[in-house]
Amino acid sequence: MAIWTPIGSAFVYSAHADGDPVPVGQIAIQARGFAFRYANSWLASPESFALDPLNLPLSEQQLSSPKLWGAFEDSTPDNWGRKVLLATHKQHPQNEIEWLLASRGAGVGCLLFSASRHQLPPLHEAPPFEILEKLLLAAEQIDQGNYHPSDEMAKLLEYGSSMGGARPKVTVHFRGGEWIAKLGRRDDIFDQARAEFATLNMAEAAGVVVPEHELLEVAGRAVLLVKRFDRQRAGRSHYLSAYASINTHRMRVGDNDGPMSYLRIADVLKKISDDALEDLGDLYRRMAFNVLIGNTDDHLRNHGCLMVGTGTYRLSPAFDLIPHPNEPGLQALIIGQQGRLSTLDNLLSAPERFGLHRDQAKQIIVDIGNVTERADQFLKDAGMNAQDIAVLSQVCQRFNTQIRSW
């Protein structure tokens, strides 16, 4: 019996522009981590861009890192995508290079990977909306650990990996684009799909930029559909998560801000955003919204930048917004001088890092509070039951008395 030798290198392609994907370079495992080198043809192209302007600058030299660069990690299957692949393949990826190859075009952003220097393997495509019910049933069974799909169904399910997260989801073609379909688990303490739909609507009303989203009934259950903002009709958009840009393993010990920080995301925007002042204000508004609604799962992979021109970026729309009623008090990221503490005082402790005066920051919080005061109506409009409305609206409105006293 032949012994499988893990694949140690892959060729990187970009599908950012309309037309065929073009070679970018080669990523490989080396003795002390990973090595990457840009292709000469990429460096010579007027359309070339650095895959990460802060951590993978355009260079003729070989670049090295003890860990896989976040720009590539963004393209690997997320936690749910890995669970699907492990459930649908007998041969499991043995290292990060094989995970890159396993993504087959389903990952976030525009990067594609091949073991061949000359061609890409056939890429998976998002399945049609018409089979969503079958896909969601299969995803639920995989989540429960008791599903063995056919080869065809496995290929369709593999396209479910996307913007991070461990919850069941699939991606489908819907209204001319690719949309992520998210289904709640049967053991959820409240209806997650309806709650996230209501929260996205609240965020939009509060001035937070969010993706297009719809709430549908499929087989008697609520399903949230969110349009993928990294997919365009003319091609794919290059995407960098905040996790990739900040490159947490390179942070200095004793850094007061710490790597897991909105302040660090702000620093990145100042360096790469095409309109840093506007993006900084949007980031602050998003941060304040997360604090006010009790979204404590606001980690670095839930923020990022989209490339809007050759090498220029803007803050991406906000996603994965939902209250967490059992985890109040601390955000996943540092928000101010009091660290991760979820308080209005902490929100107002460092507005200058976001290009704001204190009065401007305070007005943003007031504007969001005017929306969260109506949280119960947003939840009711999403079809949630009275018990869920009572629990979640209490979380979303817990700062309103303090805000009204200003």
N, C-alpha and C positions, 0 to 999 in steps of 0.2 A: 504493500500500500504506500503510495507516494505521500511524503510529508509536505504539508503546506508551508511555504515560506512567505511570511508577511511582506507586503509591498512597502518599500521604504521611501519612495519618492513619487511625486505627481506633477504633471504639467498643469499650469494655471492658465485659464482663458477668461476673457472678459466678454460679456454679452451686454455691455452697457448701452451701446449704440444699436440702431436698427441695422440689420444685416447679419452676416455670419459671425459667430464668436471668433475673437482673434487671440493669439498666444500672448501671454503676459510674462511668464517666467516659469521657474521650477522651484518647488518646495521639497525638502528632503530631510529625513532624520539623520542626525550625525551623532558623534560620540557624546557630546555634551548638550544635546537638545536638538535644535532645528536650524537649517540653513535655507536661505532663499536668495535667488539671483534673478534680476529682471532680464528678459530676453533682449538682445540687441535690436531686434526689429521693433520691439515695444518702445525702447528708449529713443529710437529714431523717428517714431511716429508723432505727428503734430497733435494727435488725439490722445496721446498717452497721459496718464495721471498716476500719482503715487497711490498705492492701495490704502495706505494710511500715511498722511502727510507728516504726522508726528513720530511714527514708529517704523515706517517702511518708506523712507524718502527715496525718490528716484536716484539710482546710483549704478555705476558700472561694477561696483565692488560687491562681493558676496556679503550678505547680511546674516548675522547669527543671533540666536536667542535661546536661553535655557528652556523656555516654554513656547508652545505654538502661539504665534501672534494672534491677537484677538480678531484682526481683520479676516483671518482664515477660520477661526473658531466660530465667528458669526455665520459662516456658510455650512457648518456641520449641522446634522440633525439636533434639534433641541431635546430636552428630557423625554417629551412624549414621542418625538420622532425616533429616538433610540429605542424606546420601548416597543414601538411598532416594528422596527427593523429586527430586533431580537426575537420578536414573536413570529416573524414571517420569513426568516432566513435560517437555513441550517448552518451555513458558514457565516459566523459573526465577525465583524471587523476586529482586528487584533491590535490596532494602534490608531493614532489620530489621522495618519495619512489615509488609511483604509476607510475611516469615517468620512473624510472629505470625498473620497471616490464614491462612497455609498450614497451621498446626498443626491446625485443624479439630477441636479438642476432644481431640487425642491427647496433648498436652503434660502435664507434671506439674502437679498442683494443680487449682484450681477455676476459673481464669480462662479466659474464652472471648473471641473477637474477631470483629468484623464490620465491613465497610466501610459498613454501613447503620446509621443511627441507630435504626431501628424494628424490625429483626429480625435474627436470626442465620441464616447459611446452614445447610443440612443438615449435621449433624455426622457424622463418620465414627464407626463403632462397631467394637468389637473383634470379630474373626471368631471362629467357633466352634472349639472344640478339635479337632473331627473333621477339619479340613483342615490341622492343624498340620504334617503331613509335607510337603504341597505348599508351605506358607508357608516352611518352613525351607529347602527346596530352592531356592526362588526367592531367599530372602535370601542363601544361599550363592553363587548365581550373580551377584547384584548385587555382593556383596563382591569377586568376581573380575573385575567390570567387563564382563561379557558377557551381560547379560540385558535383554530388552525385553518387559515383561509386558503382558498385556491390560489394558484400562481397569479391569475389575472386580478383577483381581488387584492392580493398582496401588493401588486404594482400600483393599484389605485389608492390604497391606504398609505403607501409610502410618501405620497405627496402631502401628507398632513403636517410635516415638520415645517416650522416657520419662525415666528418672532420670539421664541423662548417660552418656557412654561412646561408644566408636567400634566396639565389637564387634558382630557380627551378632546380632539378636534380633527377635522379633515379640511382639505381645501377643494373647492369646486369652481367650475366656470359658472358665473352668474351675471346676468346683465352685461355681457360683453367683456368681463374682466375676471380676475381671480379673487375669490372671497374665502375667508376662513370661517368655517361653521363650528360653533362651540356649543357643546351640550353639557348640561349639568350632570353630576353623578346622582344616583338614587339615594346615596347616604348624605348628601349635602344638607346642611342645617337650614338653608333657604334656597330659593330658586335662583341659581347663579346667572343663568342666561337673562332672565328678566331684570335682575338687579344690575347686571353690567350694562344692559341696554339703557336702563333708567339713569345710571351714573354717567354714561357717555352723553346722554341728552342734557343732564345737569352741567357737565363740563362744557359742552357747546354753548349753553346759555350763559355760562360764566366767562366766556371768551377764551376758553382753552381750545386749541386746534386739535380736532380728533378726526379719525378716518370716517368715511361713509359707513353707515351701519343700518341694519334692518333686523326686526324681530319677526320670526315666522313660527307657525305651528307645524311640526312634522311628526306624524304618527301620534298625535295627541300631546306632544311635549314641546315646550318652548325651545327654539334654537336661535342663537344670536349669530348673525352673519356680519363680518367686518371686512371691508374691502382692503386688499393688500396694497399699501401705498408704495411698495418697492417694485410693483409691476405696472408698466405703462403699455399702451397699445403699440408704441414704437419700439418696445424692448424692455429691458430691466433697468432699475436704478441702483447705482452703487450705494451701499449702506454701511455705516460704521456705528456700532453700538458704543455707548459711553464706556462700557467695560473694555472694549478694544482700544479706544482713544486714550483712556487714562492709563492703561497698561499697569495694573495694580502691582504686579510682582517687581516692578522697577522703582516703586516708591521708597523714599528714604525712611529709615527707622526714626521715630520721634517727630515726624511731620505733624504739626498741630491740626491741620485740616483732615488728615487721614485720606486714604484713597477712596473710601466709600462715601462720597460726599457730593451734594449738589454744587458746592463751591468749586470742586474740581471740574465738574461738567461746565460750569460757567467759565473757568479758565480755558478749557478746550474751545468753547465757542468764540472766545476773544481771539483765538489764534487761527481758526479755520472757517468761521462763519462768513458768508457773503454779506450779512447784515447783522453784525454782532449785537448792536444795541437793541434791535427788535427781538432777536432770539433770546437775549438775556432776560428781557421783560417777560417773554412767553414762558421761559423756564421758571422764573419766579412765580408766575401765575399758576403754572402746573404744580409746583412744589406746594404753594399755599393751598391749592385745591385738594391735593392728596392729604395734607394735614387736616383740613377742615372736614373731609368726609371720612377720615379714619382709614385711608388706604395705606397700610403699613408695609405692603409688599412692593414698594417703589424702588426696587434695586437697580443696579447699573445696566442690566440687560434690558430693562424696560424704558430706556431712553437712548436716543441715538441721533445721527445726522444723515440726511440724504444728500448725495451729490447732485447739484442743480445745474452745474456747468462743468467744463473741464477743470477738475481740481478745486471747485468751489462748493461749499456745503451750506445747508440750512437745517435747523432743528426739525426733526421729523415730527409728525403728529403723535399725540399721546395715545397710549393703548394700555390694555390690562388695568383699567380703572374700576375699582370696586371696594366698598367698605369691608373692613374686617372687624366685626363687632367683638370678637374674643381676644383681640390683640391691640388694645389701645395703649397710648403712652409713648411709644418709640417708633420712629420711622426706620426704614432699612438704611437710609442714607443720612449723613450729617446735614443739618439745615441751617445751622448758625453757631454762635459762640457757646451754646449749651449742648453742643453735639447733636444727638439724634432725638432729643426731647421734643415731643409733639405739643408745643405750646405756642400761643400767639407771641409771647415775649421772645421766644427763640426765633420765630419767623421774622421778627422785627430787629434782630440783633446785628444783622450784617447785610442790609439791603444794598449798600454801595458795591458789594461784590457782584451785584446783578445790574449795575448801572442805574440804580434807583435812589432817590432821596427817601427818607423815612416816611414822609407824607404820601409819596407816590405808592410805596409798599402798603401803607395802611389803607389807602383807597382801594387797592386791588383786593385786599382781604375783605373790606366792606362790600365790594361788588360781589365777591363770591358768597359772602354771608347772605346777601339778598336773594341769592339763588337757593342756597341750602335751606333757608327758611321754608321753602316750598318743596322740600325733599319728599314729603309724604304724597304730594300730588304727582310728582314725577314717578314715584314707585307705583302709585295707584294706576296711572295711565299706562304703565308697563304690564298691568294685569296681576300684580302681586297680591297675595292674600293679606288680610288685616293683621295677622300676627307678624309676618315678615315686615310689613310696613312699619309697625310699631317699633320693632327692634332696630331696623336700619335707619329710620328717620331720626331716632334718638341719637344714634352715632353721628349722623350728618349734621345735627343741629346742636351738638353739645357746646359749641363756642358762641352760639348766637346771642345769649344773654350778655356775655362779655363784650361782643362786638357792638351791640346796641348801646352799651354804656359809654362808648367812645364819643 
